[in-house]
Amino acid sequence: MTKKINNKKKILITGAQGFVGKHLVGCLKKGNYYKINTLSKKFCNLSNFKVFKNILIKYQPNFIIHLASRTVPVIRNRKEDRLQYINTTLPTKNLVDCLKYCSNLEKVIFFGTIEEYGLAELPYLEKLIPKPLSSYGIAKIKALNYVKNNLNNKIDYVWIRPSLIFGKNDNKKRFMGSLLYGLNFNKKIRVSINSQIRDFLYVGDLCRFVKLLIRKKEMNIKGNILNMTDENWINMNSIFFYFSKNIQSKLKKLIINCDDKKHLDYYSSGYLLNKNFKEFKFTNFKKALNLTFNL
């Protein structure tokens, strides 16, 4: 009997058990076009070089989507710096150093963060010199520098800097996730809502874009860094006007507004994305909120 040959492209996803990872796995499995292999910290210590090496040798992926990191924003102290190095910077370094063991690799998609920019000029452009404030942002910059210094043009890769991601099953430590948690469990929630501007990105759009990156053979992105943004620059004072009146009234009863007195703005320019991916269309922000909150 002739053995059936599986010609599906193989995708390896690190950090697949996180908020974005779960959505991405679900998106990529639709249509059954790819063979998906996932890694999670619970079963694979990506801070261990030998472990990462054996994983790549075993799976021999065509595409790698590197999500694994310690996604703890805002905080900056020595303890967090150390934790970020172990869980964010080191896994990226190990991945880069182990890529030589991949025989059929076509592309690596790395995930950075809008927090890499920090105090850089607004709106954030890819060409700006980052000035991160948080341990998370600093760890990502260190990881990016290692990628740039060691990959160069040897391997096709892109470093995505997504805006503030939201969607169903969002982490309750994120802004939108905390609103979902409060509504679902009728719990009081402490958030900072002032005049700061935020740049939100629907997780469904991010997943569709990653799918596009996998299909797209060539990407002429200078520096290999790309902001993922719909330029959804929302003044937080007006955020609730995007919700229905029913949801607005419920949230007003649950929210405890914490004035952090920092009022830092975070919003990116989508110039490079619009230039290189004119075919990509974002979901309307109000519709994305409806999908997230089941309105």
N, C-alpha and C positions, 0 to 999 in steps of 0.2 A: 504494500500500500504506500503510495506516494505521500510524503509528509507535506502538509500545507504550509506554504511560506507566508509569514506575516510581514507585509510591507508597510505597516503603519509607522509613522514617525514617532520616535520615543521622546517624551518630555519628562524631565526630572524637576520636581518642585520641592524646594526646601521651605520649611516653615508653613507647610500645608494645613496645619491645624489651627492657624490663626484666623482672624476675621477675614482678611483679604484672601488668604490661602484657600479657605473653604469655598468662598464664592468663585474663585478662579478655577478650582478643580471641577466644580459643578458646570461652569461655562465651557471648559475645554472638553468635558466628557460628552457634551451634546453632539449628536451626529456620529459618535463613535469613530472619529477620524484619526485619533491619536492613542498611543499606548501611554498611559499616565502612571508614573511612579512618584510616590510622595515620601517625604522625610519629615519627621517631627523630632523635636528635642527629647521627647520622652523615650524614644527608642534609639536615636542616633545622636551621639555627642559630636557635633560638627566642629567643636573646638579642638578635637583630637585629629591630628593630621592623618594618622594611619586609618582611622575610621572613615574619614572622607575619601581617602585614596581607594579603599576597598569598595566603597559605595559606587564610585565612578567606574571602576574596573568592572564591577558586577553589572551595572545597568547600561553602560555605554550609550548615553543619551545623545539625540540629535540636537535637542534644545535643553537649556537649563534656565529655570526661573528661580532666582535666588531671593527669597523673601525672609529667610531666617534672620532674626535680630531680636534684641530686647527693646520692644517698642514702649519706652517709658519717656514721654515728652517732658519738657519744661525744667525738670530737676537738674541741678548742677552741684555736685560735691564729689569728694575723693572716692567715697564708697561707690557711688553711681558710676564714676569714671572707670573704676576697675571692673565693675559688672558689665558695663558696656563694651569694654575691650574684649572680655572673655566671650560675650554672647553676640556681639555685633561685628567688631573689627576682625577678630581672630577667625571666625568661620569664613569670612570673605577672603582673607589671606590664604587660608587653607584651600579654599575652592580654586583660587587662581593658581596656586602652586601644584594642584593636582590635575589641572586641565590637560597636561601633557599625556595623561593616561587615557584620554578620550580619543578614540579612533575616528568617529564619524560626527564630531561636533560641528554644528552649523552656526549656532548663535547662543550667546548668553545674555539674559535680561536681568540686570541688577536693579534692585529697588533702593533708592535713596529716600530723602525726605525733604519737605519744604523747610524743615528746621535747620538744614545745612546753611541756609542764607543768613538767618539771624538778623544782625544789624546792617546787612547790606542794603544798598539803595533800592527803593520801591518804584515800580513793580520789579520783582526779581527776574533778572535775565540770566541765562545760562553762562554768559561771559563774565559775570561779576565775580569778584573775589569774595568767597563766603566768609561770614563773620558769626559763626554759631555761638549761641549762648548756653545751650543745654549739653549735658553729657552725651545724650543721644545724637544730637547734631554733630558734635565733635567726633564721636566714634564713626559716624558715617563718612565724614570728610577724610578721616585717616584711612578708612577702607577704600574710598574712591581714589585717593592718591596712590595707594598700593596697586589698584587695578590699572590706573593710567601708566604707572612706572614699569609695570611688569607685563602688560598685554600689548600695548602699543597697537600696531596693525596686524599682529599675529593672529588674532581671533576677532571675529565679528561680534561686537557687543554694544549694548546701549545701557546707560545709567539713567533710569527714570526718576524724576523728582515729582511725585504726585502732590497735589494739593490736599487739603484736609478731607479724608475719605469718610463717607457715610453710607449706610444702607441697612437692610434687614439684619437683625442679630448683631448689631454694632456693640462694641465693648462699652459697658456702662461708664468707663473712665473717660471716654471721649464725650464731646459736647452732645452730639446727636444721640449717641448711645445712652447718655444719662437721661435725656428727654424720653426716649423709648422706655427705659427702665421705670421712670417715674409714672408714666401713663399706664404701663402694663400692670404695675404692682401698687399703684396709688400711693407712692412714696414721695416724701419731700426730697427735693434735689437742690444742691448748692452749685450754682454756676455763676460765671462772671459775664454779665451782659451790660456793656457800656457802649462807647462810640467806636470801638475797635472794628477794623475791617478784616473779614475772613474770606478765604477762597475755598469753597467747598467743591468736592468731586464725588459724584455718584459712583459707587463701587461697580455697578453694572457697566458703566462706561469704561472704567479702568479695565475690566475683564475683556470687553469687546476689543479694546485697543491692544491688549497683549496678544489677543488672537490675530489681529491685523499684523502686528510685528512679526509673528511667527510665519505668516504667509508671505510677507514682503521680503523679497530677496535682497534688495539693496537699500541702504539708508545713508544718504549723504548728510549726516548730522555732524557738523564740525565739533570736535571735542567729545563726541559720543554721549553728551549729556542732553537730556530733554525734559523740560517741564511738562507735566501732564496736568493741564488746567483748562477749564471752560471759561476762564476769566470771569468766574461767578463771584464778583467782588461784592460781598454782602455786608452792609453796616449792621452790626449786631443789635442795635436799637430797633431795627425794623424787621428782624428775623421772623417774628411771629405773625407778621402780616401775610406771610406765604402759607400759613396754615388756615384751615377752616375756622369759623368763629367758635364752633363747638370745641375744637382742640385748643384754641387760644384760651378759652375760659377755664378749661381744665388745667392747662399749664400754669396759668397765672396763680391758681390756688396752690400749686405744688412747688413753685420755684422760690428759692431763697437766693436773692441776687448778692453775690460776694464781690465787692469792689476791690479788685486786686491792685488798683492804682497804677498799673503798668500800662495798660491799654495799648500794647504793642500790636501793630498791624502785620498781617501775613497774607500777601497775595502776589501771584506770579504772572509773568507775561507768557502768553501762548504763541508768540510770534513764530518761533521755530516749528512748533507743532502744526500750526496753520499753513506754514509754507511747505512742509514736507508731507503732510497728510491731509490734503484738501478734501479727500473723499470721506473723512471721518466726521460723523455728526454726533453731537452730544444730546443727551436727554434734557428736556426742559427742566429747570430746577424745581418748579412747582410740581411737575409730574413725578420727578424723582422722589420728592418728599411724600407724595401720595403713595408711591410704591413702597416706600420705607415704612410709613406709619399706617398702611392699609386704610387710607382715608376714602 
